């Protein structure tokens, strides 16, 4: 009886080792190997807008470009229509634009320096695997984007941000919008890969009109193998 149990345990251990080895080998080939081995990958887009101001801004209005596709923007919808409790109270948040570009428009009577920095965040799941190696292949792109230069999956470009507010001449206001795409798995340990698309702008004094902002895409962050 003992020999029979030992044999059964040995078979289970060997079989488990073989299955584990097959999964590890498959995990060296991303993404096809992951799919073949049944490794579940979760894909998510996130967006965070941060406004930092060292003086109160009166009559505040801001329009920031969003990742969009033919006039649709899932991240913008998540911000504008979700009623998130973490969004600053007293803000009017809508989307404006057309098929070529969509902007997140923010309005407030006053943007207080004492509450700085101010944040807006959103996250939406993706049914399809996100191409984090070459984000330019992703259907969700920040637009407008001008004078884009790229090296591999990384890229730099210029875009526009509208800002209007009253402030002292010495006031310094910065706007940062970071959108990202991430793929995550949890076998045998948590791993993943991502890209980020960062838009940055600094304004001194009051503002009234369109400003050129710098955009930077950083691709290939993280792992593309199981181990």
C-alpha positions as CSV (number, residue, x, y, z in Angstrom):
1,X,0.0,0.0,0.0
2,X,2.8,2.4,0.9
3,X,4.6,1.7,-2.4
4,X,1.3,2.4,-4.2
5,X,0.9,5.8,-2.5
6,X,4.5,6.7,-3.1
7,X,4.1,5.8,-6.8
8,X,1.0,8.0,-7.0
9,X,2.6,10.9,-5.2
10,X,5.6,10.5,-7.5
11,X,3.4,10.6,-10.6
12,X,1.6,13.7,-9.3
13,X,4.9,15.5,-8.6
14,X,6.4,14.6,-11.9
15,X,3.3,15.6,-13.8
16,X,3.0,18.9,-11.9
17,X,6.7,19.6,-12.7
18,X,6.2,18.9,-16.4
19,X,3.1,21.1,-16.5
20,X,4.9,23.9,-14.7
21,X,7.9,23.6,-17.0
22,X,5.6,23.8,-20.0
23,X,3.9,26.9,-18.7
24,X,7.3,28.6,-17.9
25,X,8.6,27.8,-21.4
26,X,5.4,29.2,-22.9
27,X,5.7,32.2,-20.7
28,X,9.0,33.1,-22.6
29,X,6.9,33.8,-25.7
30,X,4.8,36.9,-25.2
31,X,1.9,37.2,-25.9
32,X,1.1,34.0,-27.9
33,X,2.8,31.7,-25.3
34,X,0.7,33.3,-22.5
35,X,-2.5,32.6,-24.4
36,X,-1.5,29.1,-25.2
37,X,-0.6,28.3,-21.6
38,X,-3.9,29.8,-20.4
39,X,-2.2,32.6,-18.4
40,X,-4.8,35.3,-17.8
41,X,-3.7,38.8,-18.6
42,X,-5.7,41.9,-17.5
43,X,-5.4,45.1,-19.5
44,X,-6.2,48.5,-18.1
45,X,-6.0,52.1,-19.3
46,X,-5.5,54.8,-16.6
47,X,-5.5,58.6,-16.7
48,X,-4.4,61.2,-14.1
49,X,-4.6,64.9,-14.4
50,X,-2.6,67.0,-11.8
51,X,-2.8,70.7,-11.5
52,X,-0.4,72.4,-9.1
53,X,-0.8,76.1,-8.3
54,X,1.1,78.3,-5.7
55,X,-1.5,81.1,-5.9
56,X,-5.3,81.2,-6.1
57,X,-6.6,81.1,-9.7
58,X,-9.8,82.9,-10.3
59,X,-12.2,82.2,-13.2
60,X,-10.4,79.0,-13.9
61,X,-10.8,77.1,-17.2
62,X,-8.7,74.4,-18.6
63,X,-8.9,72.2,-21.8
64,X,-6.6,69.2,-22.0
65,X,-6.4,66.7,-24.9
66,X,-7.5,63.2,-24.1
67,X,-6.6,59.8,-25.7
68,X,-9.4,59.3,-28.2
69,X,-10.5,57.3,-31.3
70,X,-12.7,58.9,-33.9
71,X,-14.3,61.2,-31.3
72,X,-14.8,58.5,-28.6
73,X,-12.8,58.6,-25.4
74,X,-13.4,55.9,-22.8
75,X,-11.2,57.6,-20.2
76,X,-12.9,60.9,-20.7
77,X,-16.3,59.3,-20.2
78,X,-15.0,57.7,-17.0
79,X,-14.1,61.1,-15.7
80,X,-17.0,63.2,-16.9
81,X,-19.9,60.8,-16.3
82,X,-18.9,58.6,-13.5
83,X,-19.6,61.0,-10.7
84,X,-16.4,60.0,-8.9
85,X,-16.3,61.2,-5.3
86,X,-12.6,62.0,-5.5
87,X,-13.2,64.7,-8.2
88,X,-12.9,68.2,-6.7
89,X,-16.3,69.6,-5.6
90,X,-17.6,72.6,-7.4
91,X,-15.9,71.7,-10.7
92,X,-17.7,71.7,-14.0
93,X,-16.3,68.8,-16.0
94,X,-17.4,68.2,-19.6
95,X,-15.9,67.0,-22.9
96,X,-15.6,69.0,-26.0
97,X,-14.2,68.2,-29.5
98,X,-14.9,66.3,-32.7
99,X,-13.7,63.1,-34.5
100,X,-10.2,64.5,-34.7
101,X,-9.6,65.5,-31.1
102,X,-11.4,65.4,-27.8
103,X,-10.6,67.7,-24.8
104,X,-11.4,67.5,-21.2
105,X,-12.8,70.9,-20.2
106,X,-12.6,71.9,-16.5
107,X,-14.2,75.1,-15.0
108,X,-14.2,76.4,-11.5
109,X,-14.8,79.8,-9.9
110,X,-11.6,79.5,-8.0
111,X,-8.7,77.0,-7.9
112,X,-7.4,77.4,-4.4
113,X,-3.7,77.2,-3.7
114,X,-4.3,75.7,-0.3
115,X,-5.9,72.6,-1.8
116,X,-3.1,72.2,-4.4
117,X,-2.3,69.8,-6.0
118,X,-5.6,69.0,-7.6
119,X,-6.2,65.5,-9.1
120,X,-8.6,63.9,-11.5
121,X,-8.2,60.2,-12.1
122,X,-9.9,57.4,-14.1
123,X,-9.4,53.8,-15.1
124,X,-11.1,51.6,-17.6
125,X,-10.6,47.9,-18.5
126,X,-9.7,46.8,-22.0
127,X,-11.0,43.5,-23.5
128,X,-8.0,43.5,-25.9
129,X,-4.3,43.2,-25.0
130,X,-2.7,46.6,-25.0
131,X,0.4,47.0,-27.2
132,X,2.8,48.6,-24.7
133,X,5.9,48.0,-26.8
134,X,4.7,50.2,-29.7
135,X,1.9,52.4,-28.2
136,X,1.6,54.1,-31.6
137,X,-0.3,51.0,-32.8
138,X,-2.9,51.6,-30.0
139,X,-6.2,53.0,-31.3
140,X,-6.4,55.4,-28.3
141,X,-4.1,58.3,-29.1
142,X,-3.7,61.8,-27.7
143,X,-4.8,64.3,-30.4
144,X,-3.8,66.7,-31.6
145,X,-0.1,65.7,-31.7
146,X,2.4,67.7,-33.8
147,X,6.0,67.3,-34.8
148,X,6.2,63.7,-33.4
149,X,9.7,62.1,-33.4
150,X,10.0,58.5,-32.4
151,X,12.7,56.0,-31.5
152,X,11.5,52.4,-31.2
153,X,8.2,52.7,-29.2
154,X,9.2,55.9,-27.5
155,X,8.2,59.3,-28.9
156,X,8.1,63.0,-28.3
157,X,5.6,65.4,-29.7
158,X,3.8,68.8,-29.1
159,X,0.2,69.3,-28.4
160,X,-2.0,72.2,-27.2
161,X,-3.7,73.0,-23.9
162,X,-6.2,75.9,-23.3
163,X,-5.9,77.8,-20.1
164,X,-7.7,80.9,-18.8
165,X,-7.5,82.3,-15.3
166,X,-6.7,85.4,-13.3
167,X,-3.6,85.2,-11.1
168,X,-0.7,87.4,-9.9
169,X,2.2,87.9,-12.3
170,X,4.4,85.8,-10.0
171,X,2.0,82.8,-9.9
172,X,3.3,79.5,-11.1
173,X,0.8,76.9,-12.4
174,X,1.8,73.4,-13.8
175,X,-0.5,71.0,-15.6
176,X,0.4,67.3,-16.0
177,X,-1.7,64.7,-17.7
178,X,-0.5,61.1,-17.7
179,X,-2.4,58.4,-19.6
180,X,-1.1,54.8,-19.5
181,X,-1.9,51.3,-20.7
182,X,-0.9,48.3,-18.6
183,X,-1.1,44.5,-18.9
184,X,-1.0,42.5,-15.7
185,X,-0.8,38.8,-14.8
186,X,-0.6,36.9,-11.5
187,X,1.1,33.6,-12.3
188,X,3.3,32.4,-10.7
189,X,4.0,36.0,-9.4
190,X,2.5,39.3,-10.2
191,X,4.1,40.8,-13.3
192,X,3.2,43.1,-16.2
193,X,4.2,45.7,-18.7
194,X,3.0,49.2,-19.5
195,X,3.5,52.5,-21.5
196,X,2.9,56.1,-20.3
197,X,2.0,59.2,-22.3
198,X,2.9,62.3,-20.4
199,X,1.8,65.9,-21.2
200,X,3.4,68.7,-19.3
201,X,2.9,72.5,-19.2
202,X,4.0,75.3,-16.9
203,X,2.4,78.8,-16.9
204,X,3.7,81.9,-15.2
205,X,1.2,84.6,-14.2
206,X,-2.4,84.8,-15.6
207,X,-3.4,82.9,-18.7
208,X,-5.8,83.4,-21.6
209,X,-5.6,81.2,-24.6
210,X,-3.9,78.2,-26.2
211,X,-0.5,77.0,-25.0
212,X,2.0,74.6,-26.5
213,X,2.6,71.6,-24.3
214,X,5.3,68.9,-24.5
215,X,4.3,65.2,-24.9
216,X,6.4,62.2,-24.1
217,X,5.6,58.5,-24.8
218,X,7.6,56.0,-22.8
219,X,7.1,52.4,-24.1
220,X,8.2,48.9,-23.0
221,X,8.1,49.4,-19.3
222,X,8.2,46.1,-17.3
223,X,8.4,42.5,-18.3
224,X,7.5,40.6,-21.4
225,X,8.3,37.1,-20.1
226,X,6.7,35.1,-17.2
227,X,9.9,35.0,-15.2
